[in-house]
Amino acid sequence: MGYTILIVLHLLGATIWVGGHLVLLLTIVPGALATRDVERIRSFEQGYERIGIPALIIQVVTGLMLAHRFVQGVLDAFTFADRLHTLIAVKLLLLLATAAVGAHARLRIIPRLSAERLPGLAVHVALVTTLAMALLVCGALVRG
Ligand code: HEM
């Protein structure tokens, strides 16, 4: 696949992943906390999931293909041989953390969501959003 197509898909995935989580964190979660209305989170989640999960999968696939220009595979990135190796290794660690926090929220918190558990979910959303921003910044640093 050509470089331009890869970077366009990677940027499209980034807008969906980062943008979706910012909307969730800054508008949906505060609204749900204020009204103790769990349904607001559920209905956003159900709609967003359908586009957010494919976006994250696209990030991983295109990210690995883009990384191939700088490193000879995942293990090579973890030699931290230079700045680019380090940035790619950090992106992979951030991805792992995203998967862990996201899976915990999706499998443990969302199915049993109640007004009492909303603050716990808010912490998870804040964490995933911070990780998403960090992935974006590390990506931009590859060029800079
Ligand atoms: C939600 C997850 C991710 C987000 C939000 C994200 C975001 C970004 C952004 C905004 C850029 C800058 C593109 C540009 O300079 O035009 C970028 C570049 C890059 N990303 Fe990601 N990324 C994610 C996941 C990944 C993963 C899992 C990898 C795999 C190691 C990866 C590898 C790269 C590489 C190698 C570049 C540099 C591309 C280049 O300039 O040639 N990304 N990313």
Residues whose N, C-alpha, C, O or C-beta is under 5 A from the ligand:
A	BS01	HEM	A14 W17 Q59 V60 G63 L64 L66 A67 I88 K91 L92 L95 A132 L135 L136 G139 A140 V142 R143
